[in-house]
Amino acid sequence: SQQGEEDPQALSIQEGENATMNCSYKTSINNLQWYRQNSGRGLVHLILIRSNEREKHSGRLRVTLDTSKKSSSLLITASRAADTASYFCATRVETSGSRLTFGEGTQLTVNP
Amino acid sequence: GAVVSQHPSWVICKSGTSVKIECRSLDFQATTMFWYRQFPKQSLMLMATSNEGSKATYEQGVEKDKFLINHASLTLSTLTVTSAHPEDSSFYICSAPLLATGELFFGEGSRLTVL
């Protein structure tokens, strides 16, 4: 079964608005990571949050993790047209080493 | 930062031919590399874990004879799609972990189109 499920599948907002994407997972994790993928390109690592952390910030990004609900959220504040991309959460299970399991992704479109 | 290079970035081939995709860690050593497959508008699905000096570990449902993986050095892993068919057309992405931090670095991907 897919470890990470994300919602919404697609999100369209206006520049300047905030974008929130959610991710749920099923098993215990070591950490959860968020990645960005521009169309037809590789993945870019955005932020990592460990299982003992609840919130983390990086620039305009804010990630939360609720291990009791097995869920995480990614908030992008003051969005820009250049933020248009697919965003994936990925979980690292405690016994999986470096192996990551990816969620289905959220396609974010920021309209200028 | 660490860089993973993937080559070719795109390839078009005829049905029945074999295609090799290379994944290189440019400024760090990687005893393990991961190969993913991604269909349009879908997520990344892990195909196999490439292990330097030993056999790759394949995910359930992935044909090891179809997708040959070789990890002959600490900086290079190759994926060969043998006897390719149109249904093998996909975006293939590799990644390698930086052991010091555990962070995964991804190649830019290789788009395979089988005619």
Interface residues (C-beta under 8 A of the other chain):
Chain A: Q2 N31 Q33 Y35 G40 R41 G42 L43 V44 H45 L48 F88 R92 G97 S98 R99 L100 T101 F102 G103 E104 G105 Q107
Chain B: V4 Q6 T32 F34 Y36 K41 Q42 S43 L44 M45 L46 T49 F91 I93 S95 P97 G102 E103 L104 F105 F106 G107 E108 G109 R111
